[in-house]
């Protein structure tokens, strides 16, 4: 699973660029992507930071790439859990929220609705931050 995730997350970025961020050779990074060797814990942590995902996602222990970052004042430890419940409640877990190809089937009206909802959520968060 790690090999697939590394290749997918790297996208158009070169192996050389990722290796540079890790402070290793391109060949060594290539071994990680091809399954010839596995990164140590420190390197896994760095990879998670570079790709902004959890180590559990990298290792295939979860399909949720969202990184759980405990933030200063606005982080609610149950936020991600609550969102996952909503996704299941509304039956959209098969929709592939993080699979961009599945978003291609949305109509312009659907995209506009999503945009309005995102704008509203961001607006509310900014208002709460002003109050704190």
C-alpha positions in Angstrom: 0.0 0.0 0.0 2.8 2.4 0.8 4.3 2.2 -2.7 0.9 3.0 -4.3 0.3 5.9 -1.9 3.7 7.4 -2.4 3.4 7.3 -6.2 -0.1 8.8 -6.1 0.8 11.6 -3.6 4.0 12.5 -5.4 1.9 13.2 -8.6 3.9 15.4 -11.0 6.6 16.2 -8.4 9.8 14.4 -9.3 11.4 11.7 -7.2 14.4 14.0 -7.0 12.4 16.8 -5.4 10.9 14.5 -2.8 14.3 12.9 -2.1 15.8 16.4 -1.7 13.2 17.3 0.9 13.9 14.1 2.8 17.7 14.6 2.5 18.2 11.2 0.8 19.2 10.1 -2.7 16.7 9.8 -5.5 17.6 6.1 -5.8 16.8 5.5 -2.1 13.4 7.3 -2.5 12.8 5.2 -5.7 13.3 2.1 -3.6 10.5 3.2 -1.3 8.1 3.7 -4.2 9.0 0.4 -5.8 8.9 -1.6 -2.6 12.5 -2.6 -2.6 13.0 -1.0 0.9 10.8 0.6 3.5 11.4 4.0 5.1 12.3 4.2 8.8 10.0 5.9 11.3 11.8 9.3 11.0 11.4 9.2 7.2 7.8 8.1 7.4 7.2 11.2 9.6 8.9 13.4 7.1 6.9 11.9 4.2 3.6 12.5 6.1 4.7 16.1 6.6 5.7 16.6 3.0 2.4 15.2 1.7 0.3 16.6 4.6 -1.3 13.2 5.4 -1.2 10.8 8.3 1.3 8.0 8.6 -1.8 5.7 9.0 -2.8 6.8 5.5 0.6 6.2 4.0 0.7 2.7 5.5 -2.9 1.9 4.3 -4.4 1.7 7.8 -7.0 4.3 6.8 -8.3 5.6 3.5 -8.7 9.1 5.0 -5.7 11.2 4.0 -6.8 14.2 6.1 -4.1 14.9 8.6 -5.3 15.2 12.1 -3.5 18.3 13.3 -4.2 19.4 16.9 -4.5 23.1 16.4 -4.3 25.9 18.8 -7.8 27.0 19.9 -10.2 25.9 17.1 -9.5 22.2 16.9 -12.2 19.9 18.1 -10.8 16.4 18.5 -14.2 15.0 17.4 -14.5 17.1 14.2 -13.1 14.5 11.8 -15.2 11.8 13.5 -18.3 14.0 13.2 -17.6 14.6 9.5 -17.2 10.9 8.8 -20.5 10.2 10.5 -22.2 12.8 8.3 -20.6 11.3 5.2 -22.0 7.9 6.2 -25.4 9.3 7.3 -25.9 11.0 3.9 -24.7 7.9 2.0 -21.9 9.7 0.2 -18.9 7.5 1.3 -18.8 5.8 -2.1 -18.7 9.2 -3.8 -15.0 9.3 -3.4 -14.6 12.7 -1.7 -10.8 12.7 -2.3 -11.0 11.0 -5.7 -10.9 14.0 -8.0 -11.9 11.9 -11.1 -15.3 11.3 -9.5 -16.0 15.0 -9.2 -15.9 15.3 -13.0 -19.5 14.1 -13.2 -20.9 17.0 -11.2 -22.9 19.6 -13.1 -21.9 23.3 -13.0 -24.9 23.8 -10.7 -23.6 21.2 -8.3 -20.2 22.9 -8.2 -21.8 26.2 -7.5 -23.7 24.8 -4.6 -20.6 23.2 -3.1 -18.8 26.6 -3.6 -21.5 28.4 -1.7 -21.4 25.9 1.2 -17.6 26.2 1.4 -17.8 30.0 1.4 -20.4 29.9 4.2 -18.3 27.6 6.3 -15.2 29.7 5.9 -17.2 32.9 6.6 -18.5 31.4 9.9 -15.1 30.2 10.9 -13.7 33.7 10.4 -16.5 35.2 12.4 -15.8 32.9 15.3 -12.1 33.7 15.1 -12.8 37.4 15.4 -14.9 36.8 18.5 -12.1 34.9 20.2 
